Amino acid sequence: MFYMFSKVPRGSINHSLGNSITYFLQSWVSGLKDTEKIKQFETLFAKYIDRKYCLSFPFARTAIYYALRSQNLPKGSEVIMPPISIKGILDVVVHLGLVPRYVDLDLKNFCFDEKKLSEAINENTRAVIITYLFGTAPNIKKLIEICKEKNIYIIEDFSQGLNAVAGERKLGSFGDCSIYSSSAIKQIDTFGGGHLLTDDDKLIEEIQLEQKRLFPSNRRFLIKKTFTNLIYNIATTKLIFNLLINPVLIVLKKVGVNTEKMTGTRNKLPISFMPKEWFNAYTSFQANVGIKELQKVEALDKKRINHAQKILDLPSSFEFSQRENKENHSFWQLIAFSENPLSLMKALSDHQVDSCTSSLELLSELSYYPGSCEMPNAHKIHTKGIFIPCFARMNESQKNIVYEAIKAIQINKK
């Protein structure tokens, strides 16, 4: 009987169920415009990343929009981008009249291949967005060196790289500016939010003016976010997941619905305009949540990192590229490669482990956008990289189920 109700879900959010309930109720009545509370969170987060400044926006794409616009780049300038990311960032680049140029990824660290990055830079390259996927730390010092030699404006997107390090420094502290998304299932989840961090006095002064021009925050939008968070939290509890969610996933799969993505598929078409909600003010309610989450994030990350590293040390035939330099990674996700991902996901499911592939977009293959092209490594990561459950709130019995599955499953590498 226990076996029937012991399947481990593919992921979870960091909020406890009690906190999710509390935040949902508070979102109806809490103040939204306490600028001192927002400044308090911005100051604390900047200090945590070892940056001088932080400014908060409703989305990471909004922060990137202002980071790029501040440089007054000529129309048609190229922005080097990761081939895997959220589509909203690509929409921002295109709407600014800039041209995306993709560079393939290194299969060992999921960031730009150093040689290919150097070769991609030309006289029209003006900016680069360095994105850390899955909490894996690349040789960021080398990537920064390549860009600085050519005077390229550097934006770090460390939304999945919080608490990963290079040497003695945290990711997010290297570029001209850096961006963190505090959306659902992130380590610091404030029900949305994008935070721009920098040490540049002039840049922060200019973007601060833009922050003050944002539209008033929308309580309805915030309530929707906290409600979605609560539902996701309930859905991934042991009882509800095994009694309801997992049977639903099985039925959906049998009728042909794609359930292999982390959070489903999204619209791949270009947008005709940037939505107003991208430019609503970040709220003091969210900032207050962020202050509380900052106090817990290291302890939660330690649990996830220890779990991931134990998996990597198990005797198994799984292909884990994150074994290299594992002491630097924060393992936002733990990735196993498989030439037959559906077969591996089924094998994991048979051993009571739910798994999936990334629901981030393979931007480089969006044919309706400029710059689309084939990126073999990115394609492999996107289609053959399987998320092994690795979230902070796993209990010991769930972890043991994952360990036993990893040891039991033999991967045919031919």
C-alpha positions in Angstrom: 0.0 0.0 0.0 2.8 2.4 0.9 4.4 1.8 -2.5 1.3 3.0 -4.3 1.4 6.4 -2.6 5.2 7.0 -2.5 5.9 8.5 -5.9 8.3 11.5 -5.8 7.1 14.5 -7.7 9.3 16.2 -10.3 9.7 19.4 -8.4 8.4 21.7 -5.7 8.4 25.3 -4.6 10.4 26.5 -1.6 7.5 27.9 0.4 6.0 25.6 3.0 2.3 24.9 2.5 1.6 27.0 5.6 3.5 29.9 4.2 1.7 29.6 0.8 -1.7 29.8 2.6 -0.6 32.8 4.6 0.8 34.6 1.6 -2.3 34.0 -0.4 -4.5 35.5 2.4 -2.2 38.4 2.9 -2.1 39.3 -0.8 -5.7 40.4 -0.5 -5.1 43.0 2.2 -1.4 43.8 2.5 0.0 47.2 1.5 1.8 47.3 -1.9 3.5 50.7 -2.0 5.8 50.8 1.0 8.9 52.1 -0.8 11.1 51.7 2.3 10.3 48.0 2.5 11.2 47.6 -1.2 14.5 49.5 -0.6 15.2 47.2 2.4 14.9 44.1 0.3 16.9 45.6 -2.6 19.7 46.5 -0.1 19.8 43.1 1.5 19.8 41.3 -1.9 22.5 43.5 -3.3 24.6 42.7 -0.2 23.9 39.0 -0.5 25.3 38.9 -4.0 28.1 41.3 -3.1 26.8 44.1 -5.3 26.5 47.8 -4.5 23.0 48.2 -5.9 19.7 46.4 -6.7 16.5 47.6 -8.3 13.4 45.5 -8.4 11.0 45.1 -11.4 7.9 42.9 -12.1 9.9 40.5 -14.3 13.4 39.6 -15.2 12.6 40.5 -18.8 11.7 44.0 -17.7 15.0 44.4 -15.9 16.9 43.2 -19.0 14.8 45.6 -21.1 16.1 48.6 -19.1 19.6 47.2 -18.9 19.8 47.0 -22.7 18.0 50.3 -23.3 20.3 52.2 -21.0 23.2 51.5 -23.4 21.5 53.3 -26.4 22.6 50.6 -28.8 22.1 51.4 -32.5 19.3 49.6 -34.2 20.5 46.4 -35.7 23.2 45.8 -33.1 23.8 42.2 -32.2 23.1 40.8 -28.8 24.7 37.4 -28.1 22.1 35.2 -26.4 21.8 31.8 -24.9 19.9 29.4 -27.1 17.9 28.2 -24.1 16.0 30.7 -22.0 12.6 32.3 -21.6 11.0 33.7 -24.7 10.2 37.0 -23.0 13.9 38.0 -23.1 14.0 37.3 -26.9 10.9 39.5 -27.3 12.6 42.3 -25.4 15.7 42.1 -27.6 13.6 42.2 -30.8 11.4 45.0 -29.6 14.4 47.1 -29.0 15.4 46.7 -32.6 18.4 44.5 -31.7 19.4 41.3 -33.4 19.8 38.0 -31.4 22.9 36.0 -32.2 23.1 32.6 -30.6 26.1 30.8 -29.3 26.0 27.0 -28.6 26.4 25.7 -25.1 29.1 23.6 -23.4 27.6 20.2 -22.5 29.6 20.1 -19.3 28.3 23.4 -17.8 25.3 24.4 -19.9 26.8 27.9 -20.5 28.5 29.4 -23.6 31.2 27.3 -25.2 34.2 29.6 -24.8 35.7 29.0 -28.2 32.3 29.5 -30.0 31.7 32.7 -28.0 35.0 34.2 -29.0 34.3 33.3 -32.7 30.8 34.8 -32.6 31.8 38.3 -31.5 32.1 40.7 -34.5 32.2 44.4 -35.1 28.4 44.6 -34.7 28.3 42.8 -31.3 27.3 45.2 -28.6 26.0 43.1 -25.7 25.9 39.6 -24.3 23.5 37.9 -22.0 25.3 35.1 -20.1 22.8 32.7 -18.6 23.6 30.1 -16.0 21.3 27.1 -16.5 20.3 24.6 -13.8 22.5 26.1 -11.1 25.7 25.0 -12.9 28.8 27.3 -12.7 30.9 27.7 -15.8 34.4 29.2 -16.1 32.8 32.6 -15.9 36.1 34.4 -15.5 37.1 33.2 -19.0 33.8 34.2 -20.5 34.0 37.7 -18.9 37.6 38.0 -20.2 36.5 37.2 -23.8 33.8 39.8 -23.7 35.8 42.5 -21.9 38.6 42.2 -24.5 36.1 43.3 -27.2 34.3 45.9 -25.0 31.0 44.0 -24.9 28.4 45.0 -22.4 27.8 42.0 -20.1 24.5 41.1 -18.5 24.5 38.0 -16.3 21.2 36.2 -15.9 21.7 34.2 -12.7 18.1 33.3 -12.2 19.0 29.6 -11.9 22.5 30.2 -10.6 21.9 31.7 -7.2 24.5 30.6 -4.7 26.7 28.9 -7.3 30.2 30.2 -7.2 33.4 30.8 -9.3 36.4 30.9 -7.0 35.3 33.0 -4.0 32.6 35.0 -5.8 29.0 34.3 -6.3 27.6 34.1 -9.8 25.8 37.4 -10.5 28.7 39.5 -9.3 30.8 39.5 -12.5 29.1 41.4 -15.3 28.3 45.1 -15.9 25.0 44.2 -14.4 23.2 41.0 -13.4 19.5 39.9 -13.4 17.7 37.6 -11.0 14.1 36.3 -11.5 12.3 35.6 -8.3 9.4 33.7 -9.9 7.8 30.4 -9.0 10.1 27.4 -8.0 13.2 29.7 -7.8 15.2 29.6 -4.6 13.9 33.1 -3.7 10.3 33.1 -4.8 8.5 36.4 -4.3 5.6 35.6 -6.6 7.2 37.2 -9.6 9.9 39.9 -9.8 13.1 40.7 -11.7 16.0 42.3 -9.9 18.8 44.3 -11.6 22.1 44.4 -9.7 25.2 46.4 -10.5 28.1 48.3 -9.1 27.8 51.1 -11.7 26.7 54.4 -10.1 25.7 56.0 -13.3 23.7 53.0 -14.6 21.8 52.7 -11.3 20.9 56.4 -11.3 19.5 56.2 -14.9 17.6 53.0 -14.3 16.2 54.2 -11.0 14.4 56.9 -12.9 12.8 54.3 -15.1 11.8 52.3 -12.0 9.9 55.3 -10.7 8.0 55.6 -14.0 6.5 52.1 -13.7 2.7 51.7 -13.6 1.0 51.1 -10.3 1.1 47.5 -9.1 -1.9 45.3 -9.8 -3.3 43.5 -6.7 -5.4 41.2 -8.9 -2.2 40.0 -10.7 -0.5 39.4 -7.3 -3.5 37.5 -5.9 -3.4 35.3 -9.0 0.3 34.6 -8.4 -0.2 33.6 -4.8 -3.2 31.4 -5.6 -1.2 29.6 -8.4 1.6 29.1 -5.9 -0.8 27.7 -3.3 -2.3 25.2 -5.8 1.1 24.1 -7.0 2.2 23.6 -3.4 -0.9 21.5 -2.6 -0.5 19.5 -5.8 3.0 18.4 -4.9 2.2 17.3 -1.3 2.7 13.5 -1.0 -1.0 12.6 -0.6 -2.5 14.9 -3.3 0.3 14.2 -5.8 -0.2 10.4 -5.5 -4.0 10.4 -5.2 -4.8 13.0 -7.9 -1.9 14.6 -9.8 0.0 11.5 -10.8 -3.1 9.6 -12.0 -4.1 12.7 -14.1 -0.6 12.8 -15.6 -0.9 9.1 -16.6 -4.3 9.7 -18.2 -3.1 12.8 -20.1 -0.1 10.9 -21.4 -2.3 8.1 -22.6 -4.5 10.5 -24.6 -1.5 12.1 -26.3 -0.9 15.2 -24.1 2.7 16.1 -23.6 3.5 15.8 -19.9 7.2 15.6 -20.3 7.9 19.3 -19.7 8.5 20.8 -16.3 5.5 23.2 -16.4 4.0 22.6 -19.9 4.5 24.3 -23.2 4.1 28.0 -24.1 3.2 30.1 -27.1 6.2 30.2 -29.5 5.0 33.1 -31.7 6.4 36.7 -31.5 4.4 39.2 -29.5 3.1 42.3 -31.3 3.7 44.5 -28.2 5.1 44.3 -24.7 2.2 43.8 -22.3 1.5 46.5 -19.7 1.9 44.0 -16.9 5.6 43.8 -17.7 5.9 47.4 -16.5 3.9 47.3 -13.3 5.7 48.3 -10.1 7.2 45.6 -7.8 5.3 45.6 -4.6 6.3 45.9 -0.9 4.3 42.7 -0.3 6.7 40.9 -2.6 9.7 42.6 -1.0 8.6 41.5 2.5 8.4 37.9 1.2 11.9 38.3 -0.3 13.3 39.5 3.0 12.0 36.4 4.7 13.1 34.1 2.0 16.7 35.5 2.0 16.9 34.3 5.6 16.2 30.7 4.6 17.8 30.4 1.2 21.2 29.1 2.2 19.8 26.4 4.5 17.4 25.2 1.8 20.1 25.3 -0.8 22.4 23.2 1.4 19.8 20.5 1.6 19.4 20.4 -2.2 23.2 20.6 -2.9 23.9 17.7 -0.5 21.1 15.6 -2.1 22.5 16.3 -5.6 26.1 15.6 -4.7 25.0 12.3 -3.1 23.3 11.3 -6.3 26.5 12.2 -8.3 28.6 10.0 -6.0 26.3 6.9 -6.4 27.5 4.0 -8.5 25.4 4.3 -11.6 25.4 4.4 -15.4 23.7 7.8 -15.6 25.4 10.5 -17.6 25.7 13.5 -15.3 27.9 16.3 -16.7 27.5 18.2 -13.4 30.0 15.9 -11.7 32.7 18.2 -13.0 33.4 21.1 -10.5 30.4 20.0 -8.5 31.6 21.9 -5.4 30.8 25.2 -7.3 27.3 24.3 -8.4 24.0 25.1 -6.6 22.1 22.4 -8.5 18.8 24.3 -9.2 18.2 21.2 -11.3 20.1 18.0 -11.6 20.4 16.9 -15.2 20.8 13.4 -16.6 21.3 12.9 -20.3 19.7 10.0 -22.2 19.6 9.1 -25.9 16.1 7.9 -25.2 14.6 10.3 -22.8 11.1 8.9 -22.9 12.5 5.4 -22.0 14.5 6.9 -19.1 11.5 8.8 -17.8 9.4 5.6 -17.9 12.1 3.7 -16.1 12.2 6.3 -13.4 8.4 6.3 -13.2 8.5 2.5 -12.7 10.8 3.2 -9.7 8.4 5.8 -8.3 10.3 8.8 -9.5 8.5 11.5 -11.6 10.8 13.3 -14.0 10.7 15.7 -17.0 12.6 17.9 -19.4 13.0 21.6 -19.2 10.1 23.9 -20.2 12.4 26.7 -21.0 12.3 27.6 -24.7 14.8 26.5 -27.3 15.1 30.1 -28.6 17.5 29.3 -31.4 14.9 27.1 -33.1 12.1 29.6 -33.1 11.8 30.2 -36.9 9.4 33.1 -36.6 12.2 35.2 -34.9 15.4 36.6 -36.5 18.6 34.7 -36.0 17.1 31.2 -35.7 19.6 28.4 -36.4 20.7 25.0 -35.3 22.6 24.6 -32.0 23.4 20.9 -31.6 24.5 21.0 -27.9 21.5 23.2 -26.9 19.2 20.9 -28.8 20.6 17.9 -26.9 20.3 19.7 -23.5 16.7 20.7 -24.3 15.4 17.4 -25.6 17.6 14.8 -23.9 18.4 16.4 -20.5 16.1 14.8 -17.8 15.4 16.6 -14.5 16.0 14.2 -11.6 14.0 15.4 -8.6 16.3 17.7 -6.6 14.3 20.2 -4.6 15.0 21.5 -1.1 11.8 20.3 0.6 12.3 16.6 -0.2 12.1 14.4 2.9 14.4 11.5 3.6 12.1 8.8 2.3 11.7 10.7 -1.0 15.5 11.1 -1.3 16.0 7.4 -0.7 13.5 6.5 -3.4 15.5 8.6 -5.8 18.8 7.0 -4.7 17.5 3.5 -5.1 16.1 4.3 -8.6 19.4 5.8 -9.8 21.3 2.7 -8.6 18.8 0.3 -10.1 18.4 1.7 -13.6 21.0 0.8 -16.1 21.5 3.1 -19.0 22.3 1.7 -22.4 24.8 4.2 -23.8 25.1 2.6 -27.3 
